[in-house]
Structures are given as structure tokens and as C-alpha cells.
Amino acid sequence: MTHAEDDLARAARRVGDAIPRLAREVIDDYAAGAPRFAEAGMPEHLSRESTHTVRTILRVGVAAMTDPDPPRQTAVREVIERSADRVAEGLPLGEYLRCWHIAFEHFAAVVRAEIDDDTRAWPVVERTRTIFDAMLRAVADAYDLAGRDLAAASSGHDAEIIRALFSGAGWTFEDPGAVPERPLVVLVHVGAAPGEDAPSPLTRSTARLRKVRLLRAHLVRELADLWLIDLDDTSGRLLLRTPPSDPERLLADMARIGGAPVTIAAEPATGVDDLPRASALAAEALAAAVHHGGGGQWVTMADVAVEHHLSHDSVSRPLLLERCRGMLEREELLSTLRSFVAHDLDRRATARDLFVHPNTVDNRLARIKTLTGLDVHSTRDLVTLVIAALSDDSDGQDAVIWSQSPAGSPVLPDA
């Protein structure tokens, strides 16, 4: 490293140390010049979130002082996700961008002061300006897209079309050429996010609205082939032109952004006229996945066909439940059977899952045989027990079968 490079690295460290102070100053200057905050000042939550956003973009600026192409994808993604709240609050794009310009002005001033040599400071400032501008264009595009989608969501137009198509009523489209030949039905189940169980009705409502806003903005931004979307705080209905390239990443991002578990079921339709069938099948698959422990997954009916078939209601269901009543009435036996099947009849893996001794697993399985006359080592008896476990929801919990539990739990040695 040359002497000049060493000096620049030290200057970058000093600017980095100043980021918390700089971020507060930027927000103070921004609020002072915003008419909407002239009387009551900037709300505390907005000041806190905006300061965090400014810190994020300033850190990229510091990295750009010594790296012509610093990693910034994560920072841009975080800023875009937070900007969805500003869109919903009605903050105009121009006003949002003004905060970015103030941030760069403060940043550039500190860089010049730390380098204290215009001939060396100028190229650094220009390099960071280029990075700032690239980030700003990406965020501005996403901000504009979120604004247009918010208007579309408020109109309820997509929801009306989806209802008509799924019911078989049909729809007359202004541009038939824009209708996909083989649309993909995507149904979403969304769990509760932090704050939705708060004592305050206002807090609960705010948490639900924010979750929907963030998830919808992410889906519209990430799904390039999205055709129609209808999303609320517990469920969603989407129609795509083509499947997403990475459904697992999409699920993970949705869970992170919404702060809630997300399960998705998809079913392709052969055409618009086939949407009633495809949507009904996707709904059955989603219900099976959610009830039987498929939460956090992207599934089709083929993925949950066994669970769906075995748990479907029939005249024989009461008879099966009655035969297995001795197990179903004892939670420790029912949970042991479910875990035993989920771990491919491996008693030691079951013990790890339940944090018990393997001999305890053996004793509980023997107890099931005593109470029901059904032996887990007999294929026919095991199928009977599994069907009962899948069908029974008297314990108020999802009947989780097949899903593997995390490895690494301790297991006690055999006696």
C-alpha cells in the first residue's frame, strides 16, 4: 500500500466513525426544510427509520472511498424495502430524493475535510457520487413502482378480476394479448407478524397493514412476470405468467420482510378457462400443507398428495379415530408417533427430536400398542396410526408428519 493509499484508508476510517453523527445531522437538516414537519416536527418512528436508512447509504459511501465498485446490493435492497413505508405514508418521490441529496452533501463535505487536499479529494468525491447516483436510480425506480402499485391496490381492480376468473364467471379484457396462455395460480398463506397480537387495536391494525404493504411491494418488485395480485394480512392470490426462478429464495425473503411464516401453493392452468380448477386444487394443496406442517414451503398438490389423501374426510374416519383413541388422547404418545414417522422410524432421531432417551421412545411405542392393539412395526397397523394422526386435530395443533426436524439435538445413549 502506497503512502497515499494509506492516508486515504485512514480518512475513510475517520469518516466511517462519523457516520452516526452525520446521519442525525442529515435528518435534522432534512426535517428543517420539510413543510410537513414545520409545526409538530418529524415523528419519532420516522426519524429513527430515516436515520437508519441514511446510515446504510453512508456506509456504502465510505466503502466507495477506497473501492471503485463496493458491494451495495444488500444496502439497496434494505433501503428499497424500508421505502415502501414512505410510499404508503404519501411522501412524494421528490421529497424522498431530497433526503438523499442532503446525505451526499454532508458526506462530501466531511470527505473533503478529512482529506484536506482538493486535488486528492475531488476524485474520491466523484467516485462516491457515481455510486450514490447508481443506488439512487435503483431506489427511485422501486419507489415509483411501489407508488403505482399502491394506487392499483387501493382500486381493488386486480381482486375483482381474480374473483371472477377463479369462480368461472370470466372477464372481458381490454387487451386480450396481455393475457397469459398458461397462467400459474399462486395462493399464499401468511402467518401473524410481531405486533398483531398486541393489546392495542391500533398496534394490531398497524402491524397488519405494514406487513401487507411490505409483502406486496416485494412481490411486485421481484416477480417480473406477475399478472394479477390480491393480498391481505392472512392470504394472497396471485396469477403469474411464468413460475419464479427461485421460489425458495422468494419464500425466505417474504418471511424475513413480513416477519411472519409464509406458505405458498401453486398450480398451472391450461388457460384462463381452466383457472377455476387450478385455483381449487391449489387451495386444497395449501390447506394440506399448512395443516400438516408444510409451513414455509412452496408446494404443489403433488408435494402434499399423501397428506391430502390420508386426511380427507370419509365415512371411515370416525372408525379409525375411535380405534386409535387411546393414543390420540395422550399428547406424549401422539407427538412420539408423529416424530417417529417424520424421522423414518428412527428411534434415536426421534429421541433427539423429543429430547428424551431412546428407551423412552420404545416405551411409548409399546404403550401405543397396549392401548390400541396396533404395532408400529406392522405396516398395516402403522398406516392406520398415521392416518389417525393426520386426521386428528383434537390437540389444537397441526398434524405434522414427514417434515424433518433440525438435526443436532442431544440424544441420550442406550442403557
SVG drawing of the C-alpha trace seen along z (x, -y; Angstrom):
<svg xmlns="http://www.w3.org/2000/svg" viewBox="-70 -25 74 81">
<polyline fill="none" stroke="black" stroke-width="0.4" points="0.0,0.0 1.4,-3.4 1.6,-6.4 -1.4,-8.0 -3.5,-4.8 -2.7,-4.6 -3.8,-8.2 -7.0,-7.5 -7.7,-4.4 -7.2,-6.3 -9.5,-9.1 -12.2,-6.5 -12.0,-5.1 -12.5,-8.5 -15.5,-9.2 -16.9,-5.8 -16.6,-6.7 -18.5,-9.9 -21.5,-8.1 -23.8,-8.1 -23.4,-11.8 -23.6,-12.5 -26.9,-10.6 -28.5,-12.6 -27.4,-15.8 -28.8,-14.8 -32.2,-14.0 -32.2,-17.3 -31.4,-19.3 -34.0,-17.4 -36.8,-17.9 -35.9,-21.6 -36.6,-22.1 -39.8,-20.0 -43.0,-22.0 -44.9,-18.9 -42.8,-18.8 -42.7,-22.6 -45.2,-22.6 -45.1,-19.2 -41.7,-18.1 -40.8,-14.7 -42.5,-11.8 -40.1,-9.7 -40.6,-6.4 -39.9,-8.2 -36.8,-9.9 -35.5,-6.6 -36.1,-4.7 -34.8,-7.5 -31.6,-7.8 -31.1,-4.1 -31.6,-4.4 -29.1,-7.3 -26.5,-5.3 -26.9,-2.4 -26.2,-4.6 -23.4,-6.4 -21.6,-3.1 -21.6,-2.4 -20.2,-5.8 -17.3,-5.1 -16.6,-1.8 -16.5,-3.6 -13.7,-5.9 -11.3,-3.0 -13.2,-0.6 -14.3,-1.8 -17.1,0.9 -18.1,1.6 -20.7,4.3 -24.0,2.5 -26.8,4.9 -27.7,5.7 -27.8,2.0 -30.0,1.1 -32.4,4.0 -32.7,2.9 -33.4,-0.7 -35.9,0.3 -37.8,2.4 -38.0,-0.4 -39.1,-2.9 -42.4,-1.0 -43.5,-2.6 -42.7,-6.1 -44.7,-5.4 -47.7,-4.4 -47.3,-7.5 -47.7,-9.6 -44.2,-11.0 -43.6,-12.3 -40.7,-10.9 -39.1,-14.3 -39.2,-14.8 -37.7,-11.4 -34.9,-12.1 -34.2,-15.4 -33.0,-13.5 -30.6,-11.5 -29.1,-14.7 -28.7,-16.2 -26.9,-13.0 -24.5,-13.2 -23.8,-16.9 -22.9,-16.2 -20.9,-13.1 -18.9,-15.0 -18.2,-17.9 -16.7,-15.5 -14.6,-13.7 -13.1,-17.0 -12.4,-18.0 -10.7,-14.7 -8.6,-14.5 -7.8,-18.2 -6.4,-18.4 -8.7,-19.3 -6.6,-17.5 -6.9,-14.2 -10.4,-14.7 -12.1,-15.6 -11.6,-12.1 -12.8,-10.4 -15.9,-12.6 -16.7,-12.0 -16.3,-8.2 -18.6,-8.1 -21.1,-10.4 -21.2,-7.8 -22.0,-5.1 -24.6,-7.2 -26.3,-8.1 -26.4,-4.4 -28.1,-3.5 -30.4,-6.4 -31.7,-5.4 -32.4,-1.8 -34.3,-3.1 -36.2,-5.8 -37.4,-3.2 -38.6,-0.9 -40.2,-3.9 -42.1,-4.8 -43.2,-1.2 -44.4,-0.9 -46.4,-4.1 -48.2,-2.9 -48.9,0.5 -50.3,-1.2 -52.8,-3.1 -53.7,0.2 -54.2,2.0 -56.5,-0.8 -58.7,-0.4 -59.3,3.3 -59.3,3.9 -57.0,7.0 -59.0,8.5 -62.2,8.2 -60.7,9.8 -59.2,12.7 -62.5,13.4 -64.3,13.5 -61.7,15.8 -61.5,18.2 -65.3,18.5 -65.6,19.2 -67.5,16.0 -64.8,14.9 -63.7,11.4 -63.5,9.2 -60.0,7.8 -59.2,4.5 -56.0,6.1 -56.6,9.8 -53.0,10.1 -51.7,9.4 -53.5,12.4 -51.0,15.3 -51.8,18.5 -51.0,20.8 -51.3,18.7 -49.9,20.0 -52.1,19.8 -50.3,18.9 -52.1,19.0 -50.4,17.6 -50.9,18.3 -49.4,15.6 -48.9,16.1 -49.0,13.4 -46.2,10.9 -44.9,9.2 -47.4,6.7 -50.5,8.5 -51.3,9.9 -50.7,6.6 -53.4,5.5 -53.9,2.2 -56.2,2.4 -54.3,-0.4 -51.0,1.5 -52.5,4.7 -54.0,2.8 -50.8,1.0 -48.8,4.3 -51.2,6.0 -51.2,3.1 -47.4,2.7 -46.9,6.5 -49.2,6.4 -47.6,3.3 -44.1,4.7 -45.0,8.1 -47.0,6.6 -44.2,4.2 -41.7,7.0 -43.8,9.3 -44.5,6.6 -40.8,5.7 -39.4,9.2 -41.9,11.0 -41.2,9.7 -43.9,12.0 -46.6,11.0 -50.0,10.6 -52.6,10.0 -52.2,9.8 -54.6,9.6 -53.1,9.8 -54.3,9.2 -52.9,9.9 -53.6,13.7 -53.8,14.7 -53.0,13.9 -54.0,14.8 -51.6,14.2 -51.6,15.1 -48.2,15.3 -47.2,15.6 -44.3,17.9 -43.0,19.5 -40.4,17.6 -36.8,18.6 -36.1,19.2 -39.3,19.9 -37.3,20.9 -35.5,17.6 -38.8,15.7 -40.3,17.5 -37.4,16.8 -37.4,13.1 -41.1,12.8 -40.8,14.4 -38.0,12.0 -39.7,8.9 -43.1,9.6 -41.8,11.0 -44.2,14.0 -44.1,17.5 -45.3,17.8 -46.6,20.9 -47.4,21.0 -49.2,23.5 -49.1,23.2 -50.9,24.9 -50.6,24.2 -53.7,23.7 -54.0,24.8 -55.7,21.4 -58.0,18.8 -61.0,21.1 -59.1,23.7 -58.5,21.2 -61.4,22.4 -60.0,26.0 -56.4,24.8 -57.3,22.4 -59.5,25.1 -56.6,27.6 -54.1,25.0 -56.4,24.2 -56.6,27.9 -52.8,28.2 -52.3,25.0 -54.7,26.2 -53.0,29.6 -49.5,28.0 -50.5,25.6 -52.3,28.2 -49.7,30.9 -46.6,28.9 -45.6,27.7 -45.4,24.1 -42.5,22.2 -42.7,24.2 -43.6,23.7 -45.8,26.7 -48.0,28.2 -50.6,30.9 -48.1,33.5 -45.9,32.5 -48.7,33.0 -50.8,35.6 -50.2,38.2 -51.2,35.9 -54.2,34.6 -55.5,38.1 -55.0,39.6 -56.6,36.8 -59.5,36.3 -62.8,36.9 -64.7,40.1 -67.3,42.3 -64.4,44.5 -62.7,41.6 -64.7,41.9 -63.9,45.6 -60.1,45.0 -60.2,42.3 -62.1,44.4 -59.7,47.4 -56.7,45.1 -58.4,43.1 -56.1,44.4 -53.1,42.8 -54.9,39.7 -56.0,38.8 -52.4,38.8 -50.3,36.0 -46.9,37.6 -47.9,40.7 -49.3,38.8 -46.3,36.5 -44.0,39.5 -45.8,41.3 -45.7,38.2 -42.0,37.7 -41.2,41.4 -42.8,41.3 -41.3,38.0 -37.8,39.4 -38.4,42.6 -38.9,44.8 -35.5,44.0 -35.9,44.3 -32.7,42.4 -33.6,39.5 -37.0,39.4 -35.3,39.2 -33.2,36.3 -36.3,34.5 -38.2,35.0 -35.2,34.6 -35.8,38.0 -33.9,41.2 -34.3,43.8 -35.7,46.2 -38.5,43.7 -39.4,43.8 -39.6,47.6 -41.7,47.5 -44.2,45.0 -44.5,47.0 -45.1,50.1 -47.8,48.2 -49.5,47.3 -49.7,51.0 -51.1,51.8 -53.8,49.1 -54.8,49.6 -53.6,53.1 -51.7,51.5 -48.0,52.2 -45.8,49.6 -43.6,52.4 -46.6,53.8 -47.0,51.9 -50.8,52.1 -51.0,51.1 -48.6,48.2 -50.6,46.9 -53.7,47.0 -52.0,45.0 -50.6,42.5 -54.0,41.9 -55.4,41.3 -52.6,38.9 -53.1,37.0 -56.9,36.8 -57.0,35.9 -56.7,32.2 -58.2,32.5 -54.9,31.3 -55.4,28.0 -52.1,28.4 -51.2,29.0 -50.7,32.7 -47.1,32.6 -46.0,35.8 -43.0,36.4 -41.3,33.0 -37.8,33.4 -36.8,31.6 -33.5,29.8 -30.5,32.0 -28.1,31.5 -30.3,32.1 -28.7,34.2 -29.6,37.9 -29.0,40.0 -27.1,43.3 -28.9,46.6 -28.9,48.1"/>
</svg>
